[in-house]
């Protein structure tokens, strides 16, 4: 078993401890262990091998902080001296802490879903939806998620007809062989054609006050014959009570060419709440002050869209960088070969002139998957399932892209989010097959699972 740890300002080579000739999976219990390098215990008094042996023999090695004592001394005194003891430490940690507790696995198992994984109030309701064409199992797909109180809240965009609800929830504690997605917060808010309800949720964000913000584009059947049911809006739902606490009408901030795709939610130093939305169609970021009910569009420089295709995706990632002590919004078009950023404090002024920074060149087209709510951004390459992590406190170069999960079978990750059991969680599906109408009658193959490091 192995765990990869970086310390200081230079990379500490990963320690790989092999058991039975195989390198076991380990969970990235907290991505911050790799990205927030300053959190290292520095006693400077205890001999590393002796300390580790004491911990091992007296069964005191019970937390990552104990391991950090060992690793800190290894880095200062030479890793060859402590390689064996670190191997023991890692083995004990990954076995006793990550995998088992009293003989029972701690690692939540992956939840595999399909278009049939919907929870219905009764069979007759399901029959009515199927007969009327409001439920077509092969057209249901989950693309985005947020984790709250042991459940995954899922965005199920109405890309095609027959999606009965566009926002659902799934228990991550489920031990069922057939886990079910229930409407969130209820059926009443899911009615297609009712502008008081949700039409097509394309992105969701859970903020620090447990308010779930839902980006509803108001357009359904976008991959077939798009129908504009209602104006676009952002809906704030109290995740605890399920009550709608805020509705933001975006009508005045969009035009016919707009394509709203990704969203971030930010709290300013004075407590005011801001929502940032990418408008890929017009090359803009919508900024909305929820506290004052004021919104405006920040037009991005032409260089941001240079070399892109039409249509294209405009990704957003809001991070909290330690190096500059501020919140920064990173953004990039899928087709662009550059990554850009702007400090949130500058974005809130509504004027991006001179504030947008070219972070660096992208050697490949990348799909931004999410953040750890800290300084790390997760992404994959277009058409590839491998998941990488970049610590935004380091330069945007290939050497700083850490491979944190190798490609699985047939599915592509569409989101990475922090949550349940302090793990990072992945949402994945055979989205390309879905787009090409080549999924089975049961619908696309979807899965939600902890982020696993299987790099050898």
LINLINVEN-V339357 format. One record per helix or strand. SS is the DSSP state (2 for helix, 1 for strand). FROM is the first residue (numbers start at 1). LEN is the number of residues. If there is no record, write none. Layout:
SS/FROM/LEN ; SS/FROM/LEN
This chain:
1/2/2 ; 1/7/1 ; 1/10/1 ; 1/15/2 ; 1/19/1 ; 1/22/1 ; 1/26/2 ; 2/32/4 ; 2/48/10 ; 2/64/14 ; 2/79/21 ; 1/100/2 ; 1/104/2 ; 1/111/3 ; 1/118/1 ; 2/123/9 ; 2/137/3 ; 1/144/5 ; 1/151/5 ; 1/167/5 ; 1/181/3 ; 2/188/3 ; 1/201/6 ; 1/211/6 ; 1/219/2 ; 1/227/2 ; 1/233/6 ; 1/244/6 ; 2/251/3 ; 1/260/8 ; 1/273/7 ; 1/284/6 ; 1/294/6 ; 2/302/4 ; 1/314/8 ; 1/326/8 ; 1/338/6 ; 2/344/4 ; 1/357/5 ; 1/366/6 ; 1/376/6 ; 1/387/5 ; 2/398/3 ; 1/401/5 ; 1/412/8 ; 2/420/3 ; 1/423/7 ; 2/431/5 ; 1/440/1 ; 1/443/1 ; 1/446/5 ; 1/452/2
